Amino acid sequence: MSDERELKPATLLAHGGRRPEDDGGDVAPPLHPSTNYARDEAYSLINPAGSYSRDANPTYLPVERMLARLEGGEEALLFGSGMAATAAVVQALKPGDHIVGLKVMYWGIRGWLIDFCADWGLGLDLADAADPQSLAQAIQPGRTKLVWIESPCNPTWDVVDIVDAARIAHQAGARLAVDSTVATPVHTRPIELGADMVMHSATKSLNGHGDAVAGLLVTARKDAFWDRVHANRANGGAVLGPFETWLLHRGLRTLHLRVDRSSANALAIARHFHDHPKLTAVLYPGLESHPGHAIAKRQMQGGYGAMMSLRVKAAPGGADATALGAAALGVAARCKLIVRATSLGGTESLIEHRASVEGPTSPIPADLLRLSIGIEDKDDLIADLEQALAAA
Ligand SMILES: *Cc1c(COP(=O)(O)O)cnc(C)c1O
């Protein structure tokens, strides 16, 4: 698409970031399962995309190009999962380098970082996402090479000021990477706010149909560090299969519609339940009462995302962690429409008790239920939660 840069995100997405002329007339994006690509008599590649699918696959190219444009970056790379994308960044650091992460963030990344950094001689400190001083205090100027944040972050939906985080990282000579899985490029474009890199678990809203595990990195600029990240994908073999890439491309064509609808549903649900007698809190950055609301209003456009958490009151007589956990699990058990399952960003709403899933070392309170709001009719979702809470 020659004039892509001027197109609005919804338009770019609806066309899958391509023109039929680009691929021999196919209106829907084609799928290239071949692992290897032929050369002509002069030994030049017939399709310039690449020679072998672990380095590059022609199915990736329009998806990567579109996602780089959507995020306002120079280049994008697809990975076999969000974790594989994260590992490719962390493994591009050198032993002795220092990372600053967050105490509350996607638990898979936090847990892996703690173990990996200890084993591979990387320093790691975790800052408090809700306290802007904490990030600056965790930095070791000259040694910190990577600041890794998430916003809004799992599962309190604290909002980190990306402009601030970029300034703090850059003053110390570090890169800022943002896990923007929850915000999606529809709501937030971290590179425009100063981030050097954006990561997505494309398994979530980007694909949006719960049928492909995928990851994405977008870089603000191609430099030597990015070259190492790119080499980690090829040499570590962290590639996405062509069919998963094709499913992701298909899902992305409706990303804007899905995110608009799920964010609007989430805001309506958060407003409906924020003072419910069976709840002690509704955590959602779109509520004025949320501590991150002012920053969210500044750095998120068009909505506040599909994710929220409910904190359930204990039944009369017991308020210890066991009683709180039982009350929250009771609410989840009574949901008839909302599905009890992990993950997020799909068409159907999900409910999850994170403390049960994360186990005894989890910092997540026992009374917390995480909701991923889908694209259903909001009245059906409100009715399901009302009846589930009624017996709490
Ligand atoms: C799911 C998720 C990840 C990990 O991505 P995978 O695709 O499961 O490897 C990272 N960050 C966030 C916020 C996530 O929700």
The ligand as an ORCA input file, in Angstrom:
! r2SCAN-3c Opt
* xyz 0 1
  C       0.139    -13.733     27.814
  C       1.025    -12.606     28.134
  C       2.416    -12.687     27.926
  C       3.097    -13.953     27.423
  O       2.768    -14.205     26.110
  P       2.633    -15.700     25.473
  O       2.144    -15.426     24.094
  O       1.687    -16.474     26.335
  O       4.001    -16.292     25.492
  C       3.169    -11.565     28.223
  N       2.611    -10.428     28.703
  C       1.294    -10.321     28.920
  C       0.736     -9.047     29.448
  C       0.460    -11.408     28.644
  O      -0.862    -11.297     28.892
*
